[in-house]
């Protein structure tokens, strides 16, 4: 009995390790996408490779149990496709903005998504939001303004793409919450890869640019493989820990991209970006704390 109790206590630790691994992989995806974008690879091509690799692996996973049409059917097809469209458009805007913005700026704005989720849950899910969470929502938007600085010399129009990215990811999160438990994870993964591949294919063919080196081609191929692997780790992390236990560790992504940005591109986040990121993280943690209660 003692051994069983101890193993049950240790389960959240495995979830935390998997969560950190997932966000480390996602930081590699964004860093690789930025490296390729700076080298002249178009955003449509990057997004296509991200979802083509995901699609191929999803088919291979489903094929293990045999190809049965029932595994692709769902009564919520349009919602599943809408969910996929949100993530695909968010990925495209993210890869486009990475051409012009440092990794830390992109990730700081993107991580206002939990704040947007809280804001949208009032109108979409009809959830009650108290004064603490309303204060956190306001604090989060202030943090975004600090990072973006819309009237300063550091403002770049590509920042608007990342703001859209945060909103799209928030809607994606809400739709995932609605579909969770009524649509199989492998079905949602399959349609996400399918929608992304089909939508990006004609644009990718039109703008296709061959990487100059073999290493560049390997990085391009890895976008889909690593993206799928990150989602797998993220899904498995929630088998060992609850969302409330794991949520604070999502902010490790900001640390990871800051390290890669410095090592590969020599960029050091300025005071405004660091302060804005801290404000956004504080808002997200306040919301997390209130939801725990």
N, C-alpha and C positions, 0 to 999 in steps of 0.2 A: 504493500500500500504506500509506503514511504517513497519507493522508487517511482511509482506511477505519479504521485503528487508532485514530485520534483520535476519529472519530465513535462508535466502539464504547465508548471510554472515557467519552464525554460522555453516553451513554445513561442511566446512573443519575441524572444531574442532572435529566433530563426527568422521571424517575420521582419524584424528590424534589419537584420543582415541582408535579406533578400531585397528589402526596400532600398537600402543604400546601394546594393549592386545594380538595381534597376535604374536608379537616377545617375549612377556612374556611367552606365551604358548610354543612357539618353544624352548625357553630356558629351560623350564621344560622337554620337550621331550629329549633334548640333555643331561640334567643333569640326568634324569632317566635312559637313555641308558648307560651313563658312570657308574652310580651306579651299574647297573646290570652287565655291562662288567667287572668291578672290582670284582664283586661277582662270576665271572666265567661263565656267560651266553654268548654263542657264538654270533658273529656279525650276522651270517646268521639267527639265531633264532630271534634276535632283529629286523632285517630288515623284516622278514616274518610277525611278529606281527604288525609292523608299517603299512604294506600294507594290511594285512588281515582285520584289523579293519577298515581301510579306505574303503576297498572294500565292506564290509558288510553295512556300513553306506551309501555308494554311491548307492547300490542297493535299500536300504530302501527309499532313497530320490526319486529315479526314480520311484519306485513302487507307490508312491502317485498319480501319473498321469496315472497309469495303464501301464502294460508291453506291449509296442508296439515296434515292430522290428525297426521301423523308428527312434526311439530315440537312437538306437545303431549304426545306419548306418552313414557313413561319406565317402565322396569322397577322403578324405585325410588320409585314415586309416594308411598307412605306416609312414606318418609323425607324426601322433598321437602316434603310437607305439614307434617310434624312440625317441620322446620327453619323453615318459614314461621310456624307457630304460636308458636315460641319468640321470633322477632323481633317479631311483632305484639304479643304480651303484654309484651315488654320495652318497646316503644314506648309502649304504653298506660300502663304503670306510670311511665315516664319523664315523660310529659305530665301525668299526675296529680300527681306529686311536684313538678313545676315551679311549681304553684300556690302552694306553701308554702315552698319552699327556694330559696336563691340558686343561680344557675347554677354557681358555682364548687364548691359543696358537692356538687351532683348529679354534675358531671363528675368530681370527685375520686374519689367512691365508684365511679362507673361504670368508671373506668380501673383498678380492681382486677381487671377481667375477665381480663387476661393471666395474673395470678397464679392465678386460679381455674382457668383452662385448664390450667396446669401441674399443679395439684393433681388435677384430674379426669382428666388424661391417664394417671395411674398406674393408675386402676381401669378406665377405659373403653378406652383404647388400649394398655394394658399396656406403657407406656413406662417405661424406667428413669429414676429421678430421684436424682441424687447429693446429697451433703450441701450443696453450694453452693445448689442450687435449692430444697432443703427449707428452708434458711435464708432464702432469698428469699420463699418462700411464707409463712413465719412473719412476716417483716418486712412483707409486704404486708397481712396481717390486722391487725398492730399499727397500720399506717397507717390502715386503715379505722376502727379503734376510736378513733384520735386525732381523725379527722374527725367521726365519729358522736357520740362522747362519750355513751354510752348512759345514764350516771348523772349527767350534768350538766344544767344548766338550758337548754342550747342544743339538747338532743335533741328531735326531732320524729318522730312515728310515720311520717311520709312517708319518712323515711330507710330504713325497712325495705323500702319499695317499690323504692328504688334498689339496695339489696343484692340483692333478687330480680332486678333488671335486670342486674346484673353477672353473676349466676349464669346467667341465661337467655342472655346474650350469649356467655358462655363455652361453653355447650352448643351454641349456634348455630355458634360458630366450629369446634368439634370436628366437628359434622355437615357443615359446609362442607368441611372438610378431607377427610372421608370421601367426599363426593360429587364433589369436584373431579376432573375428568378422566373421570368416568363419566356425568355428566349435564351437558348443555349449559347455559352461563350464562344464555342467553335463556330457557330452559325454567324454570330456578329463579327468575329474575326475574318471569316471567309468573305462576307459581303463588304467589309471595309477594304480588304485587299482588292476585291473585284471592282468596286466603284472607283477607287483611286487609280488602278491600272488603266481601266477603260477611259476615264476622263483625261488622264495625263498623256496617254499614248500618242494621239495625233499631234499634240503640241510638242511632245518630246521629239518625235520624228522630224518636225518642222525646224526645230532649233538645235538639233543634236550636235554636240561638239565633243570630239574624241579627246579624252585626257591626253596630255603630252607624254606622260610616263606610265609605266606599268603599275607603279605604286598608286598613281592617281586613279587608275582603273579599278584597282583593288579597293580603294577607299569608296569609290562610287558604288561598287557592288555591295560593300559592307553596310551601306545605309539601310537596305531592306532587311538584311540578316540581323543586324544589331537592333533595329527597330522592333522586329518580331520578338527577339530574345528579351528586350527590355520589358515588353508587355507581358511576356510569360512570367518573368520574375515578379512583376508588379501584381499579377493575378495570384500567383502562388503565395506572395507575402501576406495576402489577406486570408489565406487559409490558416495561418499561424497567429495572426494578430488582428484586432479590430481596427477599423478606420481611425478611431480616436487615438489608439495607441501608436499608429504608424504615421499619421498626418504630419507631426512636427519634423520628421526625418525627410520629408519631400524637399525641404529647404536646403538639404545638402547639395542639391543641384547647383545652387548659387555659388557655393564654395568650389565645386568641381570646375564649373566653367570659368571662374575667376583664375584658377590655377592654369587651366589649358590656355586661356587668353593671354596670360603673361608668358608662359613657356613658348607658345607657338607664334604669337603675334606681337609680343612685347607691350601689350596694352595693360595699363594699370587703371582701375576704376577711380574716377575723381570723387571728391568729397560729396558732391550732390548725388551721384549715383549710389554711393555707399549709404548715405543718410536716407535717401528715398527707399532703398531696398530694406533697410532696417525698419522703416515706418510701415512698409507693406507687409513685412514678415510679422510685425507686432499686431497689425490688424488681423491677419490670418490666424495667429495664435489666440487672440482674444475670442474670435468666432469659434475656434476649436474648443477653447476652454468652456465657453457657454454651452456648446452642444454636448459636451461631456456631462454637464450638470443636468 
